[in-house]
Amino acid sequence: MNLEDTIYKRQSIRKYEKSPLGPEILNELRNFISNAKVLNPDIDWSYDIVGPKNFRMLQRFKPPHALLLFSETKQNYLQNIGFIFQQVDLYLQSRGIGSCWIGAGNPKNYDNPNPEQKFIILMVFGKPQGEIYRERSQFERKIVCEISDERDSKLIPAQLAPSAANSQTWYFTHNDDGSYNLYRNKPKFRLNKKMDAWNQIDMGIALAHMYVANQETFKFSLDKPHEELKDKVFEGSFTI
């Protein structure tokens, strides 16, 4: 299954076999990451693949691997991490390997090799227990007209993107030149800083789905003129 097809089938996996993946599979994963498209090429970021002894999480399920994700803290660095590693999420699941973003997790017994980059979030992965894919009818998502100023089937890849607590905080508007603006909904109630950060990662995740579905034409811009919308934060513009 290719990455675009995986958008319509993936789900966050929370049951894993204990056995680790082989070194060949991990090396293929590293190769994919090294060739993944970035949202902002001016940001330095890094990752490490670790086993259970080097990460902790609040969830009780026990995956055999985790990606620890690190980044410089420049403009839209959280969106950049979401964009890059949602491609990785799709890659893993296209290979039949389960994966799940874990916001409530941290490195454990681990020394950050680059103090100029801070730990952002982790993604766990491994051989899934049970079915890895789901049908479109099983997605619990807002309808397109709730996340956009127009009914537009081209936005379905973003509609199906995962988000922290399934918050789906993205909103799209259409420009006269055919481009799109992406906004993040401001929370109706006061949220903690972690949720705010996760929602910024979510913006990159949604953009990754739009890129994967439009790899030949996707272009992103942070500074295109845009309308300010009430209760929303501008996250950038893109063409597909």
C-alpha positions in Angstrom: 0.0 0.0 0.0 1.4 3.5 -0.9 1.4 6.5 1.5 -1.6 8.2 -0.1 -3.8 5.1 0.2 -2.7 4.7 3.8 -4.4 8.1 4.7 -7.8 6.4 4.2 -7.0 3.3 6.2 -4.6 4.2 9.0 -5.4 4.3 12.7 -3.4 4.9 15.9 -2.3 1.5 17.2 -2.3 0.8 20.9 -1.7 -3.0 21.0 1.8 -4.3 20.0 3.7 -7.6 20.0 6.7 -7.6 22.3 9.2 -8.7 19.7 11.2 -5.9 18.2 11.5 -5.2 14.5 14.6 -6.5 12.7 17.6 -4.3 11.8 16.8 -4.3 8.1 13.4 -2.8 8.7 14.9 -0.1 11.1 17.5 0.8 8.5 14.8 1.2 5.8 12.9 3.5 8.3 16.0 5.6 8.8 16.5 5.9 5.0 12.9 7.0 4.6 13.3 9.6 7.3 16.4 11.0 5.7 14.5 11.6 2.5 11.2 12.9 4.0 10.0 16.3 2.9 10.4 19.1 5.4 8.1 22.0 5.9 10.8 24.5 7.0 14.3 23.8 5.7 15.8 26.4 8.1 15.1 24.3 11.2 17.5 21.7 12.5 15.9 18.6 13.9 16.9 15.1 14.8 15.5 11.8 16.1 16.6 8.6 17.7 15.1 5.1 17.6 15.1 3.6 21.1 13.7 0.6 22.9 11.4 0.4 26.0 14.3 1.1 28.5 14.8 4.6 27.0 11.3 6.0 27.0 8.3 6.3 29.3 4.6 7.1 28.7 1.4 7.3 30.7 -0.4 4.8 28.5 -0.3 1.2 29.7 0.4 -0.5 26.4 4.0 -1.4 25.7 5.4 -0.9 22.2 8.8 -2.2 21.4 10.2 0.9 19.8 9.9 4.7 20.0 11.1 7.6 17.9 12.3 10.4 20.1 11.9 13.7 18.2 14.0 16.8 18.8 14.1 20.2 17.2 15.5 23.8 17.4 12.8 26.1 18.7 12.4 28.4 15.7 9.2 29.7 14.0 6.8 26.8 13.2 9.2 24.2 14.5 6.3 22.2 16.0 4.4 22.2 12.7 7.6 21.1 11.0 8.0 18.1 13.3 4.3 17.1 12.7 4.8 17.4 9.0 7.9 15.3 8.8 6.9 12.5 11.1 3.3 12.2 9.9 5.0 11.1 6.7 6.8 8.5 8.8 3.6 7.4 10.5 2.1 6.8 7.0 5.2 5.0 5.9 5.2 2.7 8.8 1.5 1.8 8.5 1.9 1.3 4.7 4.4 -1.4 5.6 2.0 -3.1 8.0 3.8 -1.6 11.1 1.7 -0.1 13.8 2.4 3.5 15.1 1.0 6.1 17.4 1.8 9.7 18.4 2.4 9.9 22.2 2.1 13.4 23.6 2.3 12.2 27.3 5.7 10.6 26.9 9.4 11.4 27.5 12.9 10.0 27.1 14.1 7.8 30.0 17.7 7.1 31.0 18.6 9.0 27.9 21.1 11.9 27.3 20.1 14.4 24.7 23.1 14.4 22.3 22.3 17.9 21.0 21.5 20.4 23.8 20.6 23.0 21.1 17.6 20.9 20.2 14.8 20.2 22.7 12.7 17.1 23.0 9.4 17.6 21.3 7.3 14.4 21.3 7.6 10.7 20.7 6.0 8.2 18.3 5.8 4.6 19.2 5.8 1.7 16.7 6.1 -2.0 16.3 4.3 -5.1 15.1 0.6 -4.6 15.7 -1.6 -7.0 17.6 -4.8 -7.3 15.7 -6.0 -5.3 12.7 -3.9 -2.4 11.7 -6.3 -0.8 9.2 -9.8 0.6 9.4 -12.6 1.5 7.0 -13.6 5.1 6.1 -16.8 4.6 8.1 -14.8 4.0 11.3 -13.2 7.5 11.2 -14.7 9.9 13.8 -14.1 13.2 12.1 -15.8 16.5 11.6 -17.5 16.9 8.1 -15.5 18.9 5.6 -17.8 22.0 5.8 -17.0 22.2 9.5 -13.3 22.6 8.9 -13.5 24.8 5.7 -15.2 27.8 4.4 -16.3 25.8 1.4 -17.3 22.2 0.8 -14.2 20.8 -0.9 -13.4 17.1 -1.4 -9.7 18.0 -1.9 -9.5 18.6 1.8 -10.5 15.0 2.8 -6.9 13.9 3.4 -6.5 16.7 6.0 -10.0 15.8 7.4 -8.8 12.3 8.1 -5.6 13.4 9.9 -5.0 12.3 13.5 -4.9 15.0 16.2 -4.4 15.3 20.0 -7.5 14.0 21.7 -9.1 14.0 18.3 -9.4 17.8 18.7 -9.3 18.5 14.9 -8.4 22.1 15.5 -7.6 23.0 11.8 -9.7 25.3 9.6 -9.1 26.0 5.9 -10.1 29.0 3.7 -9.9 29.3 0.0 -8.1 32.1 -1.9 -9.0 33.6 -5.3 -5.8 32.2 -6.8 -6.7 28.7 -5.9 -4.4 28.5 -2.8 -5.5 27.6 0.7 -5.0 29.3 4.1 -4.6 27.1 7.2 -5.8 28.3 10.6 -5.7 26.8 14.1 -8.8 27.2 16.2 -8.1 29.0 19.5 -9.3 26.9 22.4 -12.7 27.9 23.8 -11.4 27.2 27.3 -8.0 27.7 28.8 -5.7 24.8 28.0 -2.3 23.9 29.3 0.8 24.6 27.3 1.2 20.9 26.3 -2.1 20.8 24.5 -1.3 24.0 22.7 2.0 22.6 21.5 0.3 19.3 20.5 -2.3 21.3 18.5 0.6 23.1 16.6 2.0 19.7 15.8 -1.4 18.7 14.5 -1.2 21.5 12.0 1.9 19.9 10.5 0.2 16.5 10.5 -2.8 17.8 8.5 -0.4 19.5 6.1 1.5 16.3 5.7 -1.6 14.6 4.5 -2.2 17.3 2.0 1.4 17.0 0.8 1.2 13.2 0.5 -2.0 13.4 -1.6 -0.5 16.1 -3.8 3.3 15.5 -3.9 4.0 16.9 -7.3 2.2 20.3 -6.7 2.2 21.0 -2.9 3.9 24.2 -1.9 3.8 25.9 1.5 4.3 29.5 2.6 4.4 31.1 6.0 4.2 34.7 5.0 1.5 35.0 2.3 -1.0 37.9 3.0 -4.1 36.6 4.7 -7.2 37.6 6.4 -7.2 37.6 10.2 -10.1 35.4 11.5 -11.7 35.7 14.9 -10.7 33.0 17.4 -8.2 31.5 14.9 -4.4 31.5 14.5 -2.9 31.7 11.0 -0.6 28.7 10.3 0.4 29.3 6.7 -0.8 29.0 3.1 -0.4 26.2 0.6 -1.1 25.3 -3.0 -1.9 21.8 -4.3 
